[in-house]
Amino acid sequence: MNFQTLTLITVLGLAGPWLAWRQSWHLPLILGELLAGIVFGTTGFGLLHPADPTFNFLADVGFAVVMFVAGTHVPVRDAAIRAALGRGAVRAAAVGVLAMLAGQAMAVWFDTGHGLLYAVLIASSSAAIVLPIIDSQGLGGKPVLELTAQVAIADAAAVVALPLVIDPGNAGRAAVGALLVAGAALLVYCFLHWVEESGIRHRLHTVSEDRKFALELRVSLALLFALGALATRSHVSIMLAGFALGLAVAAVGEPRRVAKQLFALSDGFLAPLFFVWLGARLNLREFGDHPYLILLGLALGAGAVLAHALMRCLGQPVPLGAIASAQIGVPVAAVTVGTQLHVLKPGEPAALMLGALVTIAAAAWGARSAARGTTDFARRG
C-alpha cells in the first residue's frame, strides 16, 4: 500500500456523502463507500487489494472504531428508555423467536447450515442507524421510547451472540473470550466511573481543552486498542471489544468534546476506509456462479422486515417495526469475521450485505411514513 492507493481510498470514501446527499432518501453513508469499494475492488477494476497487510490492518482499526462508536450510540443512561425496557425486551425476544424459525428454514432451503447466523442477523437492529432516523424525523412519544429500548437490546444481544454462532465448532472458546472481553470492559467502566465521580476527568478535561492535549481521545483510543489486543489474543472478534467499550463509555457519559473528536477520526477517515475495504473484499462475481444466493440475500432482508413488522401484534405500528429492522453493524461484522475465518460459502458474504440493504430500504420507507404522519405513534404517550 502506498500514498497513491491511500489517495484513491480517501477519494472513494467521498462516494458515501455524495450518495447520501439527498436527506429525504435516508441512505446511510456506508452505502456509497461499499459500492465504491465494489467497483474498484475484487468485483470491479481490481485496483484495490483488500489482502494487502497495511490495508487489512487499517481496516481492522477502522472496524474497531466503528463498533466503538456504535456502542456509544446505545442510550444506556436515558431514564426514559430504561422505563420502556420491559415492552422493548418483550418485542426483541418475540422477534428473536421468529428469527430463529426463519433462519433455520432459510438454512435448510438454501443448504448452507448457517441457521443460527441467519437468526442473529434477522433479529438484529442497528442503533447507529435507527437513532439518527428518529432524531432527524423528530419522532417522539412512548412508542418511540419502546422502539429505542427494543433496538438497544437487540443490538447488544446480536453483537454478543454473533461470535458464538458464526463458528459453532469453536463456540466454547469464543464464549470464554467474550467473557474475558466483557469483564475487561466492566473494569474499564468502573475505572471511568471513578474518574468521573472523583472529578479527575473534569480537571484533566479543563487542562486538555486549554492546552489542546486531546487527553480524553488518547485515553479512549488506548483503551480501545488494549481491548482489541485482548480480543485477538482470546480469539474473539474486535467487534465485541469495540462495542463493549462503547457501552462502557455510554454508561459513564461520553464527553461532548470526545464525541466530536471521535466523529472526526471515525467518519472522516477510518470508517470510510473500512467500508471501502469491505466493498473491495466482496466478490459479486460469485453471484454468477451461485445466482440462488441473490434470493438468499433478499430472503434475509425480507425476513428481518417481516419479523419486526409482525410486532404490530404486540401494539407496535408497522412503520416503527420497519425502522427497527434496520441493520448494518451485525451483517458487516458477520461478513468481516466470516471471511476471516473462512466459514462462509462463496457469494454468501454478498448475500448477507444484500439482506442488510433491504432492511435499510424498509427503514427509509418507515421513516418517510412516520414523517408524513400516516400513523399516530408520534402523538401517543
N, C-alpha and C positions, 0 to 999 in steps of 0.2 A: 504494500500500500504506500502511496506517495501523495504529494500535495495535489497533483492533478486529479487523482481519484477522490481525495477528500473534497476538492472543489466541486466535482461532479455530484457527490453525495449531498453536499450542502445546497447546491442549486436544485437538485431533485426534491429536497425537503420543502422547497417553496411550493411544490405542487399541492401540498396539504392546504395552506391558506387560500391558494387560488381556487381550488375546487369547493372549498367551504365558504367562499366569499359571500354567497347569497345566503343570508341568515335564515330566511324562511324555509330553506330546504333541510335545515338541521343535520347537515352532513358532518361527521367527525373529521378532524384534521388528518387522522391517520389514513383515511381512505385514499386521498391523493398521494400520500407518501408510499403506501403499499403499491398502488398502481404504477407509480414511477419506478419503484424497485423491480416490479414485474417486467416492465418494458425494457429496462436496461440490465436486468439480471439473467438468471438461468433460462427463463422462458423466452426473453426477447433477444436483445442485441448481444448479450454476454459481455458487456463492458464492466460489470461489477462481479466480483468473485467473492461470494459470501464465505468461502472456506479460507480466505486469506487470514492468517493468525491475528494480525493487527485489527482488521475489520471485525473479525469474530469477537475479539476481546472487548473492543469499544462497544459492540452491540450488547455484550453481556452487561457491561457497566450501564448502558442505556436501559436495558431491561430491568435491572435492579432499581434504578432511579424511577422508572415509570411505575413499577409496583409500589415503591415507597410513596410516591405522590398519590397513587390510587388509594393506599391505606389512609393517608391523611384526609381524604375526602369523605371517609365514613364518619358520620356525625355522632360519635360516641358520647360527646359531652352535652348534647342537646336534651334538656329535661323533657321537652315536649315529645321528642322522638322516643325517649325511654317510656313515656306514658302510653305510647302506641305500640310498644313491643309485643304485647300479648296477641293482638289481632294480626300484626305483621308476621309474627312467628308461626301462627296457625296457617296463614296463607303460604308462607315459604315452605312449610312442611307439606302442605297439600300439593303444591307444585312439585315438590321432591318426589312424592309418591307417583304422581302422573308421569314425571320424568323417568322414573325407574321402569315403569311399564313400557313407555315409548322407546327408551334407549335399548332395552333388551329386545324389543320387537325389531327395531332397525338393525341391530347387530345380527340377528338371525336372518332377516330379509336380505341384507347385503353381504352376509357371510364374512364379517370382519372380526368377530369375537371381542369387540370393544363396547359391549353394552353398558358397563359401569361408567366408562369415559363419556359416552353419549348422554347418559343420565345426568352426570355432573354438568355437562355443557347446557343441556336443556333447562336444568333447574337454576342455573346461574343467572345473576344480574350484574350490571356494572354501575356502581355508584359514580364512577368517573364520567359516565355518560348521562345517567338519569338525573343526578343533582343539577348539572348545568342546564338541562332541559327544563326542570322545574323552575329554576331561578329565571331563566330567560323568558318564560311564559308568565311569570308572576303567579304561579298556581299556589293555592293555599287551602286551609281547612283540614278537618280531621281525616278525610280520606287520603289526602296527600301526605300527612304525617304517617299514617299507616303504611302507605306506599314506601316512604323513605325508610321506615323501620324494616319492612319486608326486604327491600333491596340490600340494606346493610347486612342483614342476617344471611341472605342468600349469597352475597358477595364473599363474606368472610368464610362461610361454610364451604363454598366451592373451592376457594383457594387452599384451604386445609385438606380437602378431600382429593384434589387433583393428583398430588404426588402418590397417593395411595392406590388410585385406580388406574393410572396410566401405565404402570408396570406392576401388575398384581404379583408376579413372581418374587419381587423384592419389596413387597408392601411392608413386611416386618421391619426391614432395615430403614425404609422411608419413614415409618411411624416413629422409630427411635430418633432418627434425625430431626423429624418435625418437632418432637417433644424437646429436644435439645435447643432448637432454634426458638421455640415458644418460650422455654424457660429463660433463655438469654434475653429475649425481648421483654419478658416480665421484669427481669433485673434492671434492664435499661429504663423501663417505666418507673420503677421505684427510685432509681437514681435521678431521673429527670424531675420527678415529683418533689424529691427532697431539695434539689437545686432550686426549683421554682418556689416552694414554700419558705425556704430559708432566706430568700431574697438575693441569693448569689447570682442567679441568672439576670435579674434586673440590673445589678451593679455591673456585671460583665457587659450586658447589653448597652448600658449607657456609655461605657468606655469604648466599646467596639463601634458604636454608631458615631461617636465623636471623632475617633481616630481611624475609621474605615478599616477595622480589623476583620470584619466578617466572621467573628468567632463562632457564632451560632451555626452558621452554614458549615464551617470547617468541622465542628464537633459532630454535626448531623451526618456529614459525609464519612467521617472517621468511623462512627458507629455503624453506618450502613455497610461500609466495606468490611468491617470486622464481622458483622453478622453474615455477610456474604461469604467470607472466608470460612466461618463455622459451617455454613450450609454446604459448601462444596466439599469440605472435609468430612461432613456427615452424610454425603451422598444424597443431599436434598437440593431441590432447585433453588436458585437465588430468588425466584419469585416469592417464596414463602418468607425469606429473610427480609426482602424489601417491604412486603405487605405488613408483616408483623411489626417492624419498626415504625411504619406509617401509623398503624393503630396505636402504638405506644405514644407517639408524638401527638396524635389527635386526642388521646385520652388526657394528656397533660395540658394541651392547648398550644397549638403551633403559633409562635410569634408571627405577626404580620410581615415583619421585615424578612424573616426566613422564608415565608411563603413566597414572597416576591423574588427572592434570590433563587429559590428552587425552581420557580416558574421560568426564570431566565435561563438557568442551566439546563433544565429538562426540555422545555418546549422550544428553546432556542437552538439546541444542538443535539443533546443525547437522545431524546425521544425521536426526532425525525431520523437520525442516523439509524436507530434500532429498527424503525418500521420500514425504512428503505432497505435495510439489510434483510429483514424478514420477507419483504416482497421479492428481493433478488433471490432469496433461497427457495421460494415457492416455484415449482415447476408445473405450470399449467399444461404443458405439452403432454403430461401423463394422463390428462383427461382424454386425449385422443386414443390412448391405449386402453383406458378404463372409463368410457363415457358414462357408465352407470353411476360413477361416483358423483357426477353432477347432480343426479337425483338424490344421492345421499346428502349432499350439502343443502339442497332445497328442503329435503325432509327434516333435517336437523333444525333449520331455521323455522319452518312451518310448525314443527312440533313444539319448539320453545314458545312461539307466539300463541299457539292454541292452548298449551298448558297454563300459561299465565292468563289468557283471556277467559278461561273457564273459572277463574276466581270470581267471575260475575255471580256464580252460585253462592259465594260467600260475601256478597254485597259490594264487590269492587267493580266500578264502572269499566267497561271494556277498553276505553282509551287509556285508562291508567294501567290496565293489565298489559296493553301493548307497550306502553312505556317501560313497565317493569321487565319486559322480556329482553330489553336491550343488553347485549353482552359484547365485550371485546377483550377485557383483560384475561379471562379464563381461556377462551379459544386461542388467543395469542400465546399464552403460556403452554397450552396443550400442544400447539404446533412446535413451539421452540423446544420444549422438553422432549416431546415425542420424536422429533427428528434427531435430536442429540442422542437419544437412547436407541434409535433405530427400531422403534416398536410400531410405527405407523406404516401402512401399506403405501405403495406408490400412488400418488394422487389424493390420498386421504388428507394430508395437510391442507391442500387447496379446498377440499370439500368442507373441512371444519371452518375455514375462513369464509367460504361462501355462505354457510349457515349463519355466521355472525353478521354478515352484511344484510341478510334477510331480516334479522331481528332489528337492526338499526333502521332499515326502511320502515318496518312496522312501528317502531318508536317515533319516527318522524311523523307518520300518519297520526299516531295517538296524540302527539304534541299539537299538531295543527287542529285536530278535532277539539282538544281541550281549549285551545286558544280561541276558537270560534264559538265556544260556549254551547256545543252540541250536547253536553251533559251538565248537570248542576253540581258536580262534586266540588268545584271551587267555592261554592257558596254554602256548603254544609259545614257543620261543626258547631 
